[in-house]
Amino acid sequence: MSQDNLIKLQCTETGDINYYSRKNKKKNPEKLELKKFSKRLRRHTIHREMKK
C-alpha cells in the first residue's frame, strides 16, 4: 500500500507518537481522534492525528 495514506497518532498528554494508522484523506479531511492506550501513563488517553 501507499505511504500517502499513513498517519501518525500522537498522545495529547505526553506528546509521544505511539501508533500509526491509515486513512483515506479525500473522504475524511478532518483530523482523526481516538482513545488509545498510553504506555508511559498506563491508561487510555486521546491520541490525535499529526503531520508527517
C-alpha positions as CSV (number, residue, x, y, z in Angstrom):
1,M,0.0,0.0,0.0
2,S,1.0,3.6,-0.5
3,Q,2.7,5.6,2.2
4,D,0.4,8.6,1.4
5,N,-2.4,7.1,3.5
6,L,-0.2,6.6,6.5
7,I,-0.8,8.9,9.6
8,K,0.8,9.2,13.0
9,L,-1.2,9.3,16.2
10,Q,0.3,11.4,19.0
11,C,-0.7,11.4,22.6
12,T,-2.2,14.7,23.7
13,E,-0.9,14.4,27.3
14,T,2.7,13.2,26.8
15,G,3.4,14.1,23.2
16,D,4.6,10.6,22.4
17,I,3.9,9.1,18.9
18,N,2.6,5.7,19.9
19,Y,0.5,4.5,17.0
20,Y,0.4,4.5,13.2
21,S,-2.7,4.1,11.1
22,R,-4.1,4.6,7.6
23,K,-7.0,6.7,6.4
24,N,-8.5,8.0,3.2
25,K,-7.7,11.7,3.3
26,K,-10.1,12.6,0.5
27,K,-13.1,11.1,2.2
28,N,-12.2,12.2,5.7
29,P,-10.3,15.5,5.6
30,E,-10.8,16.3,9.4
31,K,-8.2,15.2,11.9
32,L,-8.7,11.8,13.5
33,E,-9.0,11.4,17.3
34,L,-9.0,8.1,19.1
35,K,-8.8,6.9,22.6
36,K,-5.7,4.6,22.7
37,F,-3.5,3.2,25.5
38,S,-0.5,5.2,26.5
39,K,2.4,3.0,27.7
40,R,4.0,5.8,29.7
41,L,0.9,6.8,31.6
42,R,-0.5,3.2,31.7
43,R,-4.0,4.4,30.9
44,H,-6.2,5.3,27.9
45,T,-5.7,8.9,26.6
46,I,-6.8,10.8,23.5
47,H,-4.5,10.4,20.5
48,R,-4.7,12.9,17.6
49,E,-3.5,12.7,14.1
50,M,-0.4,14.8,13.4
51,K,1.5,16.0,10.4
52,K,4.0,13.7,8.8
